[in-house]
Amino acid sequence: MTRVVLPYHLRTLAGVTGELTVEGQTVLAVLDGLEASHPALRGTLRDPVSGKRRPFVRFYACSEDLSHTSYDDPLPAAVLRGDEPLLVIGAMAGG
């Protein structure tokens, strides 16, 4: 099981508190699992048509930005072991 930490507004939308756990060894599998178990999240993390990440959403694990890597790549070993979570972060813009 992969531990996932969502920002507050997405936890509220999904109706959960704290960390989530989903099956998945890749970012793609984790996103599929999140959307399957929490349908309210569909379209919030990635575009429902193209499947691409939303512009102001980032994925981090083990101090690495996974947002621009292939979503089919395996997650870092520490995430797969459950030592570290996959973090979903809402990026900020502006000045």
N, C-alpha and C positions, 0 to 999 in steps of 0.2 A: 504494500500500500504506500502511496506517495502522499506525504503531508503537504497541504496547500494553505497558504495564508493569503486571504483576500483583503483589500482595503475595506474600511468600515462601510462605505456606501454600497459595495457589492455584497458584503455579508448581510446587510439589512435587506437588500433586494432579494437575496436567496433565502432569507428567513433563518439564518444560522448565527451562532456566536462562536468565536474562537476559530481554531484550525479545522479544516476539512481533510478527509482522507478519501482518496480515490485510487482505483486501479490504474496503472499506467507507468510505462518506463520511458516514454517520450513526451515532449510537450504536447504533441498532437493527441496522444492517447489520454493525457490528463485533461485537456480541454474537452475532448469528447465525453469523458467521464463526468466532468463538472456539469456540462450542459445536459447530460442525460439524467443525472440525479437532481439537478436544480434547473428546471426549464426556464425559470425567470432570467437566468444568466445568458440565454441564447441571444446572440447579437450584441452583447455588451463587451465581450473580450475580443471577438473577431467578427468580421463581416459575414452574415449568414449565406451570402451568395458566393463570394470569392474564397471565403475561409481565411482571408488575410487578417492579421492582427490589426486592431483598431489603432489609429495613430498615437493616441495618448495612453496606451497600455503597454507596459513593459513586463518582462518575465526575468526574474533573477534567481540564481541558485549558487550557493558557495561563493558569493562575491563576484559572480560572473553575470554579465548581461546576456541572456539567451534570446533576446528579442529578435536578433538579426541572424540567428543560426537556423539551420534546417530543423523544422519541427519533428522530423523523423529521426534526428540524432538521439542517441540514448542520453538520459539525464545523467548528471554527475553521480559517481558512485556513492557519495555521502547522502544524496537525496534518495537513491534507490535503497540504501540500507535503512533509511528513516532517521538518520542522524541530523539532517538538515531539511528544511522545507523548501518548496518551490514558492517564491514570493511573486504575487501579482501586484504591481505597483502602478498607480495612476500618475503618469508623468505630468509635469507642470510646464506651462509656457507663459510667455509674456515678459514684461520688463518692469 
